[in-house]
Amino acid sequence: ATREMGKVIGAARDEVAKCAAGCRFYAEHAEAFLTPEQHGPEHQVLFQPLGTVLAIMPWNFPFWQTVRFAAPALAAGNVGVLKHSSNVPQCALALEDVFLRAGAPEGVFQTMLIGSELVERVIADARVAAVTLTGSEGAGRSVAATAGHHLKKTVLELGGSDPFVVLASADINRAAEVAVKARVVNNGQSCIAAKRFIVVDAVYAQFLAAFSERMRALRVGDPMDESTDVGPLATAAIRDELARQVADSIVAGAHLVLGGKPAEPKTSLFYPPTILVEVPARAPAACEELFGPVAAVFRAADADHALAMANDTTFGLGASVWTRDRREAERFARELEAGSVFVNDMVASDPRFPFGGIKRSGYGRELSVHGLREFVNVKTVRMQRLDLDL
């Protein structure tokens, strides 16, 4: 993963460990999740596999994104076919190899090294029963349209522009510390990375100072170096798009506090940790997903304003809120429009709990019992009293 997409080596090891934890979770719980439900003497609900599930996976978490589909899908009795991102072929082949070495029968999990232009034909194949995709909004629309035409189930986990809301009662130093991790996780290339930092006026200056100090201290460099905090972006296209979004936001009126200039030479894939403030509502940094270590910090008048700003987005993947007031925490947990809300912590996926988004962040859920049951036939059986003598 480090060689192919620039993930810092410590994070790559952590990702593999998370995959192991996810597999163990389903090894321990799948039987219970799949146990038929008995409703009186006559009614039963069964959970049966659909068949072959096509997984179209991204490069940013090349192992975990795949395992969080494969572990529940295979545990439910399906088989998996992986079409991985074209820039991580070694990761894709390693995944197939590890399933085989773990004892899976040949063909239960297969990697296809094919380009995106062949995906439509694979979805159309009668042997494919369902599709799951993690990727861009555009890719989601295309896959959903094709699968819909063929009446096949889909689960989509798309982009995000997650709010990180800091309220007046928050522990500012702790919030700033976690904010840095939440923004630069995976070199800033994560759907659930915090991207819009919405801070109430009472603590805005204090948070911005603490956040800026910590962002400035990050070490950018060789992802194979254990001391590196931020490695390169995955591709030149991602670097160029991020640079455009920052430049266009500045032209629109945003102010640059830190960073903002791609590394030299122009072939370098490094982009410095960057902070933008006073970002206009319709500037790219406010309304688009930024895939890289760029944070947009917004000032809110009060908690009501912060909540409105947080929900003013087409995305709805995750959200984080920082407060020591229980009533505020409960209110934001209820009213933030997202698939996940974390209070006084950064958003993360966990095998035990459902993961997914709303609005343009997709639909369906991965992980937990809910993720396992996305790709099963939930079959109702009614059995009238039987005469066992016949």
PyMOL commands that set and color helices and strands:
alter all, ss='L'
color gray80, all
select helices_A, chain A and resi 2-5+9-34+64-75+89-101+116-124+137-149+172-188+201-216+236-252+284-287+303-311+326-335+359-361+368-375
alter helices_A, ss='H'
color red, helices_A
select strands_A, chain A and resi 37-39+43-49+52-56+79-83+109-111+128-134+153-157+162-166+194-200+255-258+274-277+294-300+318-322+340-343+362-363+376-382
alter strands_A, ss='S'
color yellow, strands_A
deselect
rebuild
show_as cartoon
